[in-house]
Amino acid sequence: MAETAHSGKHETKARSTPSGAPGTMPGDTTGATTGTGPHPAPAAVDLSHCRAQFPALELRVNGYPAAFLDGPGGTQVPRPVIEAMNDYLVRKNANTHGAFLTSRATDETIAAARRALADLLGAEPGEIAFGANMTTLNFALSRAIARGLRPGDEVIVTELDHDADVSPWTALAEQGIVIRQVRVDPETCTLDMEHFASLLGPRTRVVAAGWASNAVGTINDVARIVRMAHEVGALAVIDAVHYAPHGPIDVRALGCDFLLCSVYKFFGPHVGVLYGRREAFERLQTYKVRPQSPEVPEKIETGTLNHEGLAGAAAAVDFIASLGRPYVETFREVLGGASGRRAEALAGMHAIEAYEAPLCQRLLDGLAQIPGVRVYGPPEGHPRTPTVSFTLEGRHPAEVARFLGERGLFVWDGDFYAVTLVERLGLADKGGLVRVGLAPYNTAEEIDRLLEAVEELARSSRPGW
């Protein structure tokens, strides 16, 4: 059920800590937490090394050091990514397929980006396409798939998802495609899987579902969703935008037909990524200009790509691999025989999980002690990302976000494009939610600063303040 803050005294100086390992994320390797805060596992991200890579962390607001707790909307960018983009613009900037040096360098930049994202996702480079963002790619994908659909065919979406994984499909209703939507349980912020099963049928052609909720952090059982879609002969399209920054992905093991994510959510520039299983990708009837290659993956890439962004995308994967490099042997049993950069990137994602999970638990435990705070998300023990959304009684979410922002605490407010979920929670006309999202450069001290500020605002809302 959704967690509601209990009444009682809340300590603002010394925070209580979790009584044991978080146990709320798949692959979590954290140990018990004791003392004054969570202690990441030995194989967690090295915080000091990680933070040193991010120049944005030097920012101050009204004398406060900036705490970037806005990761679900996009992470900060490390120096290696910035340098890779700068290097492209200075030494390689040209359009593609020319006979001269910089054009050939651009061709190699694109190829290198495909190799890097293939390593991150467990795919082949020829299965990786790029676009302006996930939304643009998903509209292109839905329109291409729709060319093979007939009136009366059915597409299933969910109430939990970001609208970028909903609207590209619901738009197909204009051509007679039937759209069915899986219910979300507003008490637990989880999908009703029995309802999903009841929607599947002989006319189901596509199932589009998110791996994790960008609004409340719920991680869905996407392996089960993919399997159930395939049992009725439907394509499985997975939105991994919110999950990709927080956990390892193996598209081969998952078995999905298409998967989308966004590089700016995991330390890179604004570039969208589409993985397409080769057989499914080749069947697509894409919209393209005549000179564009009819082969995968270029067939879905319209116009000139963001070449400097692709240089940064490859560097972002290399950065994740650098976080995991010291821990490849530690995680060897869960790397599935991977080697090279693929193994390092997987280890990096496991290390990120191990670091973020106890911080998330610290945040959840602290919010639960503040009267008037209500946290919305999956129940304890359900897999989740370190994204926590809440409301504060008597305060509009935008007011809370402004109050925190003035103290250098950057959080989001609103519906985060998870429109239907916020409606089901009864918050659409109340300003939505306040959202806090963690990344591996966040610290326990930043969590405590946030909790103290929320407590201060909560006390000011009570009589006698």
N, C-alpha and C positions, 0 to 999 in steps of 0.2 A: 504494500500500500504506500501511498505518498507519505513521506515523513513529515510530521508536524512537530514544531519545537515545543518542548514541555516547559512548564513554568518552573521557576526556581532561580536561585542566585547564579549569576554568570560571572566567572572570574575573568577579568580583563588583563591581569598581569601574568598569571601562570595558567596555561591551558592544560586541560586534561588530555591524555593521549589515548589512542586505541589500546584495547586490552590484549590484542593479539594481531596476527598478520591480517592485512586487509582482506585477502581472499575474494576480491570482487572482480578480478580481471583474469581472463584466460592466460595461462602461461606465467602468472604472477610468481615471482621467486623471492618475495620479500619475507623477512623473518619477523618475529615479534617486535613490537615497538615498546620502548621503555623510556623512563627519564623525562626530559623536557620536550621531546619531539620524536618524530618518526626517523628511524635509521634505515636508509636504503640498504638493500642486500649488497654483498660484495661485488656482485655483477651488475649493479645499477650504474647509470651514467655518472661519470666523474663531474660533479657540479662545477667546481672551480675551473676545470678545463673547458667545460661547455660554455659557461657564462663569459669566459674570456674571448670567445669567438664572436660575440654579438655587440657591436658598437652602440646599438640603440639603447642598451642597458645603462649607458652613461647619462641618459636624459634625466632631468630633474623638473619637478612641477611644484611651484610655490615652496621651494626648499626641500621637498620630499623626493627621494629617489623614485623614479617611475617603476611601477610593478606591472608588467604586461600580462594581465590576467584575461586577455582578450583573444587567446589563441584560436578558439573555434572560428573566429572571423578571419584568421590569417596570422601566422606566426611571424616573429622577427627573423631577420636574415643575417646569417653569419658572414664573416669577412671572406672566406673562400668563394662563396657564391657571388658576392659583390665584385670580387676581383675577377672572377671568370667572365662576368657580364661586361665589365670594363675592358678586359682583354679582347673580347670579341669585337666590341665597338671600335677599339683603337687599331687592331691588327688584322681583323678578318671580315670587316663589314662589307657585304656584297649580296647580290641576289644569287640564285642557284644555277647550277649546270653550265657555268661559263668555262672558258678555256684558260682563265687566268688564275693567279695565285689565291686571291681573296675569295673568289667564287668557289674554288675547290676546297678552301678551308671551311666555307659555309656548308658545303655538302657534307664534309666530315663532321662538322658541329651537329648537324641534324642526325647523322648516323650514330654519333656518340651518345646523343640524348636518347635515341631509341634503345641502344644497348643498356644504358644506365637504368631507364625505367623498366626494361625487361628484367634486369637483375633485381630490382626492388620488388616486382610483382610476381616473379617466377614464370615469366613468359619468354617468347622469342622476340627479337627486335622487330621482325616483320609483322608482329601483331600489335604494335604500339603506334597509335596515331595521336597527333597533337591538334589543339585548337585554342581559341581565345580563352575559353573557360569550360567548366563542365556543363553549364547550362546550354551553351551554344552547341557543343558536341552532342548533347542528349537530344536537342531538337533535330539536329541533322540525322542522328541515329533513328529516332522515332519516325521521321518522314521517310527515311530509306526503307525501314521495315514495313511501313504502311503501304508501300507500293505493291507488296505481296499479300495484303489483307483484303478481305471482302466484307461488305456490310453484314453485320451479324456476328463477325468474329469478335472475340473478347480479349481485353487487356485488364490485368489486375494491378492496382497500385495500393498504397496503404495510407492510413490517416496519420501515421507517425512521421512521415517523411518531409524533408525540405521540398518546397514546391518545384525545385528544379528537377526532381524525380517524379513529379506528378503532372504538371501542366503540359510538358511535351507529349504526354500520352492522352490526357483528357482532351487535348485539342483535336484528337483523331475522331472524336464523337461527331464532328461535322461531316465526316464521310461515312457515317453509319456504323462505326466501330463501337461496341458496347463496352463501357468502362465500369469495372467493379472495384470496390474499395474495401480493403480489409480493415475491420474496426480496431481501434485502440482502446484498451481498458484505461480510463482516466485515473483510476485509483492506483494502478501499478505502472502506468506509462509503458505498457508492453502490448505487443500485438496479440490479438485473439486468434490463435493458431487453429482452433476448431472452426472459426468463421472462415478463415483462409481456405481450409480444406473443403468447406462447403461451397466455395465460389469456383473451385476448379472444375472444369468439365471438358467435353469434347471440342468446344469452340474456343477454349483458352489458347491464345497464340503467344502472349507475352506476359511474364510476371516481372514487374519492376519494383524492387524493394531496396531500402537502405540497409547498409551493414550496421550502422549505429546512428542514433538520433542526435542531430546537431543541437537540439534544444535542451534535452534532458539527459543525454549520455547513454540511454538504453542501447545495449548491444543485442542485435537480433540473431537468431539461429539461422544464419544465411545458408549454411550447408543443408539444413533441412528444407529451407525454402527452395533452393536450387533443385534438390532431389525431387520435391513434390511437383515443381514446374515441369521437370523433364518426364515425370511419370505420365503426364497427359500430353506430352509432345510439344510443350511450350518453350519458348526462349526464356532464359533467365538473365535479366539485366540488373546488376548490382551497383548501387550508388555507394562508393567507399570513401567519399570525400571526407566525412568526419572520422571514420575509423582509421584511415591510412596513416595519420600522424601518431597513432597510439598503439598499433599492434602489427605483427607480421602478417603478410598476405602471400598466399600461394594459390594463384588462379588455377593451376593444374589440379591441385588437391580439392579446391572448391568446386571446380567443374562448371563454373558459370560460362555463359556465352559471351557476355560483354560486362565490362567493369569500368567505372569512371572514377577519376579522382582529380584533385587540383594540387599542383606543386606548391602554390603559395600557402597551403595549409601545413606543409612540412618543410619550412625553411627556405623556400625558393621564390621565384617571381611568379607573376600572374600568367600561368600556363595551364590549360586543361589537358587531361590525358584520357585516352580511350584505349582500353585493351579489348581486342576482339579475337575470340578463338578462331583460328584460321579458317576452318570450314564454314563457320557462321559468317565470318567477315567476308569471305569470298562470295557468298550468296547475296550480299547486300546490293540493292540497286540504288546507288547513291546519286545525289544531284551534284553535278560538277560541270566545269567548263570543258569544252572539247579537247584542249591540249593537255588537260590533266591526265596523269597516268590512270588507267583503269584497274591497276593492280592494288592489292593491299600492301601497306596501309594508306598509301597516298590518295586512294580513291575517295576518301571522306574528308580530306584536308583541302579546304577551299582557299584559294589565294595564297599570297606569300605568308609564311609563318613568322612568328616572333623569334628571330634567330638568336638575338642576345638573351631572350628568355629561355631558349633551349640550352644555351651554354650554361645558364644559371641552374636549369633543371638538372642537368648532369652533375653539376657541382653539388647540388643539394643531396643527391643520392650518395655522392662521395663523402659528404659530411656525415650523413647517417652511418655510412660504413666505417668512418673514422671513430665514431662513438662505440661501435661494436667490435672493432679490431682486437682490443685487448681481451675480449670475452668469447672469442669464437670457440675455443676448446671448452670453456665453461658450459656453453649452450649446445655443444656438439650433438647431444642426444636428441635435440628438438630441431635440428637444422635439416633433417631429411636428406643427408648426403650432399648438401650443397657445398660448393667450394668457391674460392676467389671472392670477388666483390659480392656475389649473391650471399655467401655465407656471412660476410662481414655486415652486410645490410640487415640480414635477418637478426644477427646477434645485436646489432644496434637497436632494432625495434624491441627486442626482448629486454635490453638494458633500459630503454626508455620506459617500458611498462614497469619494470622493477623500481624505477625511481619515482614515477608519477603516482603509483597506487597508494603508498603511504601518505603522500601529500594530500591526495584526494580524501583519504579517510580522516586526516586531521581537519580538513575543511568541513566535512560532513559532521564530525563530532562537535566541532566548535559551533556551527550554525544551530545544531540541535539544542544547545544550551541557551540560546538567545530568545527570550519571550517575544512572541509576535512574528517570528520567522517561520515560514513554511517552505520546506524543500519539496520540489516535484521531481520524481525520478523513479527508477526501478527499485524494488524492495531489496533489503539487505541480502547479500549472497548472489544476486542476479548479476551477470556480467555487465560492466559499464565502462565507459571512458571517464577520464577525470574532468568531466564537464558537469557542473552543478548549477542548477537554476532554482531560484527561490523568490518569494514575495515577502514583504515586510508590512505588517498590518498598519494601516493608517498612512502609508507612504506610497506614492506612485512610483513604479519602477524607474521612470526617467529621473525622478527626484533623487532616488537612491543612487543611481549611476552618476549623476552630477555631483552629489555629495562626496562620493568615493573618488571621482575623477579629480576634484580639487585637492585631494590628498595624495595624488599620484597613483591611485589605484584604478587601473583601466579595466572596466567591465562593460558588458553590453546590456541593453534593455530592449524590450519589444518582443516580437514573435520570431525573429531570425529566419523568416520565410517558412517556418514550420506552421503554416497558417491554420490548417485543420486541427492539429494537435492543440494549439493554444485555444481554439474555439471549443474543443471538447473539454478542456480544463476549465472552461467558464471564465477565461481571462482576456478574451478578445477586446472587450469594451473597458478593460481595467488597466490597459497599458502593457499587458503581457507579463513577462518575467524579467528578473535580473539574472544574468548569466555570467558565471565565472568559469573560465577554462584554463587548465594547466598545461604547461609545456616543460621540457626538461631543463629550461633555464630558470624556472621559478623556484622559490625557496620557502622553507618553513617560516622564516621571518616575515616574508610577504604575506603568507597566509594569516599569521598572527596580527599583522597590521590591518588586514582586511576585517578580521573578526572583531578587533577592537573598534574599528570605525563603524561597523554595522551595529555593534552593541551601543556605541555612543548615540547613533541615530535612533535606535530603538528606545533608549532611555528618554530621549527628548520627546518622544511621542507619548510617554506615560504621564499621568497626573503627578504633580509634585516636582517635576523636573525644573 
